[in-house]
Amino acid sequence: MGSKTLVGKRRAIIAGVAGNVMEWYDFSVFGYFSANIGHHFFPTQDAVSSLIAAFGVFAAGFLMRPLGSLVFGYIGDKMSRKMALTASVALMAIPTFLIGALPTHQQIGVTASVLLVLMRLLQGLSVGGEYTTSSIFLVECSVAGHRGFFGSFSAVGSCSGILLGSALSALVTAVLDRAMLESWGWRIPFLIGLTVGIAGLYIRRHVIEESAPQGR
């Protein structure tokens, strides 16, 4: 394998991994701050009930993943893998940022809860398209004898996103006191998610070579 080809394969791996980091970063952050989210968007007299409601919203994202696979699989086949991969990152980054900026139930009532559910559904749709499309992209960019190795980087990206989200959430929790964390500190990782998303979007738009597979 020539040096130019090797560089191209490395670029393909970076592009394939970047989106998965972003996608699973948010899932990790949401899970970490579920108690805070439940308190602000599903307030009840019982803290456990609020937490269960927050976990229910968390689960709603997973219900959209099969649909996301179908939608972004179609985009990848009919248009291009690059378009599908770029769109999936954008669809995750924007709702992630908006969750961090949403007004609470105390401010706008049940509308806040509805908006939170909508953001999670969009994120679930995005993840369903991201994971499967990036896996296909990586396998198509590989060479004979290395397809399993290249395809495995999708899992590397998702695990890296979970670790990144957990680490940042733990850092915020350690730095802020309980009152600050409950009031506004939990929003910080979601807002930072926009930066992570922009980085992933840049990589997808500029690192994926135009010669990469464009669908079948």
Backbone torsions as a table, in degrees:
resi	resn	phi	psi	omega
1	MET	NA	121.5	-177.7
2	GLY	-68.7	163.7	-177.8
3	SER	-63.4	-38.4	179.9
4	LYS	-65.0	-41.4	178.5
5	THR	-65.8	-39.7	179.8
6	LEU	-62.9	-41.9	177.7
7	VAL	-61.7	-42.7	179.5
8	GLY	-61.8	-39.8	178.4
9	LYS	-67.3	-38.3	177.3
10	ARG	-64.5	-39.6	177.7
11	ARG	-63.2	-38.7	178.9
12	ALA	-64.5	-40.3	179.2
13	ILE	-64.9	-44.6	179.1
14	ILE	-59.9	-45.2	-179.5
15	ALA	-64.8	-38.6	-179.2
16	GLY	-69.9	-36.1	-177.0
17	VAL	-77.7	-36.1	-171.3
18	ALA	-53.6	-46.3	-177.6
19	GLY	-67.0	-39.5	179.8
20	ASN	-63.9	-34.1	176.5
21	VAL	-59.6	-46.7	-179.1
22	MET	-64.8	-44.6	-175.4
23	GLU	-60.0	-47.5	-174.7
24	TRP	-85.2	-16.2	172.2
25	TYR	-57.2	-48.0	-177.7
26	ASP	-66.6	-42.0	-179.9
27	PHE	-59.5	-39.0	179.1
28	SER	-65.9	-45.5	-178.6
29	VAL	-64.0	-43.2	-179.7
30	PHE	-60.8	-44.6	178.6
31	GLY	-63.3	-38.4	-177.8
32	TYR	-64.7	-39.5	-176.0
33	PHE	-105.6	26.4	-178.1
34	SER	-59.2	-38.0	-179.7
35	ALA	-64.2	-42.0	178.3
36	ASN	-66.9	-42.1	179.3
37	ILE	-63.5	-43.3	177.9
38	GLY	-59.8	-40.2	-179.4
39	HIS	-64.5	-40.0	-174.8
40	HIS	-85.5	-28.5	-174.1
41	PHE	-111.1	-17.9	178.7
42	PHE	-136.6	60.0	-175.5
43	PRO	-68.5	131.7	174.5
44	THR	-142.9	173.4	176.5
45	GLN	-70.2	-24.9	-178.2
46	ASP	-103.9	117.7	-179.1
47	ALA	-63.4	-32.3	179.6
48	VAL	-65.0	-40.2	179.1
49	SER	-63.4	-40.0	177.2
50	SER	-63.5	-41.5	179.7
51	LEU	-65.0	-41.6	178.7
52	ILE	-62.9	-39.9	177.6
53	ALA	-62.3	-41.2	178.6
54	ALA	-64.7	-40.6	177.4
55	PHE	-67.2	-30.5	175.8
56	GLY	-64.3	-40.1	176.4
57	VAL	-66.4	-39.3	176.7
58	PHE	-58.0	-44.4	-179.7
59	ALA	-66.9	-30.6	-178.7
60	ALA	-58.9	-32.3	178.3
61	GLY	-61.8	-36.0	-179.5
62	PHE	-70.1	-29.4	-179.6
63	LEU	-66.0	-23.5	-178.6
64	MET	-87.6	-9.1	-174.5
65	ARG	-62.6	-42.7	178.0
66	PRO	-59.2	-40.3	178.2
67	LEU	-65.1	-39.4	178.0
68	GLY	-61.0	-39.2	178.0
69	SER	-61.2	-41.6	-179.5
70	LEU	-68.1	-45.7	-176.4
71	VAL	-64.8	-51.6	-176.2
72	PHE	-76.4	-25.5	172.5
73	GLY	-63.7	-40.9	177.4
74	TYR	-64.0	-44.8	179.1
75	ILE	-60.9	-43.5	-179.8
76	GLY	-63.6	-37.1	-179.2
77	ASP	-76.3	-42.4	-173.7
78	LYS	-86.7	-27.5	-178.1
79	MET	-112.9	-80.6	175.9
80	SER	-167.6	154.1	175.8
81	ARG	-62.2	-38.5	-177.8
82	LYS	-61.0	-43.4	-179.9
83	MET	-64.7	-43.2	-179.7
84	ALA	-63.3	-43.2	-178.3
85	LEU	-69.6	-37.0	178.6
86	THR	-68.9	-44.2	-179.1
87	ALA	-64.3	-37.5	-178.4
88	SER	-65.5	-37.5	177.9
89	VAL	-66.3	-44.2	179.7
90	ALA	-62.8	-39.0	-178.5
91	LEU	-68.8	-22.7	175.3
92	MET	-87.0	-42.5	-173.6
93	ALA	-63.9	-42.8	-176.1
94	ILE	-66.6	-50.3	177.4
95	PRO	-62.6	-33.0	177.9
96	THR	-60.9	-46.9	178.1
97	PHE	-63.2	-41.7	-177.8
98	LEU	-65.8	-33.9	176.5
99	ILE	-60.2	-39.6	178.7
100	GLY	-68.9	-19.7	-177.3
101	ALA	-107.2	-4.0	-176.1
102	LEU	-63.4	138.4	170.2
103	PRO	-67.5	156.0	-175.3
104	THR	-89.4	175.0	177.7
105	HIS	-60.7	-35.4	179.6
106	GLN	-65.0	-27.8	-176.7
107	GLN	-87.7	-44.2	-175.2
108	ILE	-128.3	9.9	176.0
109	GLY	74.8	-148.9	-173.8
110	VAL	-64.9	-18.7	177.6
111	THR	-58.4	-34.8	178.8
112	ALA	-62.8	-42.0	179.1
113	SER	-64.4	-41.9	-179.9
114	VAL	-64.3	-42.7	179.6
115	LEU	-64.5	-38.4	177.9
116	LEU	-62.8	-44.6	177.8
117	VAL	-60.8	-42.4	179.6
118	LEU	-61.2	-43.0	179.1
119	MET	-62.0	-40.7	179.7
120	ARG	-67.5	-36.2	178.0
121	LEU	-64.6	-41.1	178.1
122	LEU	-65.2	-39.1	178.2
123	GLN	-66.2	-40.3	177.3
124	GLY	-62.8	-40.0	176.0
125	LEU	-60.4	-41.6	-179.6
126	SER	-65.2	-45.9	-178.8
127	VAL	-63.0	-40.4	178.7
128	GLY	-58.9	-37.2	178.1
129	GLY	-79.8	-35.8	-175.6
130	GLU	-65.8	-53.4	-172.1
131	TYR	-63.1	-46.2	-178.0
132	THR	-70.7	-42.9	-178.2
133	THR	-66.6	-40.7	179.5
134	SER	-66.6	-36.2	177.5
135	SER	-62.8	-44.9	178.4
136	ILE	-63.1	-44.4	179.8
137	PHE	-58.6	-45.9	-178.5
138	LEU	-64.9	-41.1	178.9
139	VAL	-65.8	-41.0	-179.9
140	GLU	-67.6	-28.0	-180.0
141	CYS	-86.6	-4.2	-177.5
142	SER	-83.2	-179.3	176.2
143	VAL	-118.0	162.8	-179.7
144	ALA	-55.7	133.2	-179.9
145	GLY	92.7	-6.9	-178.7
146	HIS	-130.2	13.9	-175.0
147	ARG	-66.4	-42.0	178.1
148	GLY	-63.5	-39.4	-179.8
149	PHE	-64.6	-47.3	-179.9
150	PHE	-64.7	-44.1	-179.1
151	GLY	-62.6	-28.5	-178.4
152	SER	-66.7	-17.0	-178.1
153	PHE	-69.8	-15.5	172.7
154	SER	-62.9	-42.9	177.7
155	ALA	-67.6	-35.6	176.9
156	VAL	-60.2	-43.8	179.7
157	GLY	-64.2	-43.8	-178.4
158	SER	-65.9	-42.5	178.4
159	CYS	-66.2	-36.9	178.2
160	SER	-64.7	-38.6	177.8
161	GLY	-65.1	-40.8	177.9
162	ILE	-62.6	-43.8	-179.9
163	LEU	-66.2	-41.0	179.6
164	LEU	-63.7	-46.7	179.5
165	GLY	-62.9	-42.1	179.7
166	SER	-66.3	-41.4	-179.0
167	ALA	-65.0	-44.6	-179.7
168	LEU	-66.9	-39.7	178.6
169	SER	-64.4	-41.0	178.1
170	ALA	-64.3	-38.4	178.8
171	LEU	-64.3	-45.5	178.5
172	VAL	-61.2	-42.1	179.9
173	THR	-63.8	-37.0	-178.4
174	ALA	-74.2	-33.6	-175.2
175	VAL	-81.0	-39.4	-175.8
176	LEU	-93.2	150.6	175.1
177	ASP	-79.2	172.1	-172.3
178	ARG	-61.6	-40.6	-178.1
179	ALA	-65.6	-43.8	178.8
180	MET	-65.2	-40.5	-179.6
181	LEU	-64.1	-43.0	-178.9
182	GLU	-70.0	-34.9	-176.7
183	SER	-75.1	-54.0	-175.3
184	TRP	-144.5	-15.0	-175.1
185	GLY	-62.1	-32.6	-179.4
186	TRP	-63.4	-20.4	-178.9
187	ARG	-75.5	-24.3	-172.1
188	ILE	-55.5	-50.9	-179.4
189	PRO	-60.5	-33.3	177.9
190	PHE	-67.9	-41.7	179.5
191	LEU	-67.4	-39.6	177.1
192	ILE	-64.9	-25.6	178.9
193	GLY	-55.8	-27.3	177.7
194	LEU	-64.3	-39.2	177.8
195	THR	-64.0	-43.9	177.4
196	VAL	-61.1	-40.9	179.6
197	GLY	-65.9	-40.9	178.9
198	ILE	-63.2	-40.2	177.6
199	ALA	-61.9	-44.9	178.3
200	GLY	-63.9	-38.9	179.3
201	LEU	-65.5	-41.4	178.3
202	TYR	-61.5	-44.8	180.0
203	ILE	-62.6	-43.2	-178.9
204	ARG	-64.1	-38.9	-175.7
205	ARG	-78.2	-31.7	-171.6
206	HIS	-114.0	-17.1	-178.6
207	VAL	-95.3	-33.9	177.0
208	ILE	-67.2	119.5	-177.6
209	GLU	-72.3	147.1	-179.8
210	GLU	-63.3	-21.0	-180.0
211	SER	-82.8	-3.4	179.4
212	ALA	-65.3	159.0	-179.2
213	PRO	-54.6	133.5	-175.0
214	GLN	-111.1	25.6	-179.5
215	GLY	95.7	170.1	-175.8
216	ARG	-121.6	NA	NA
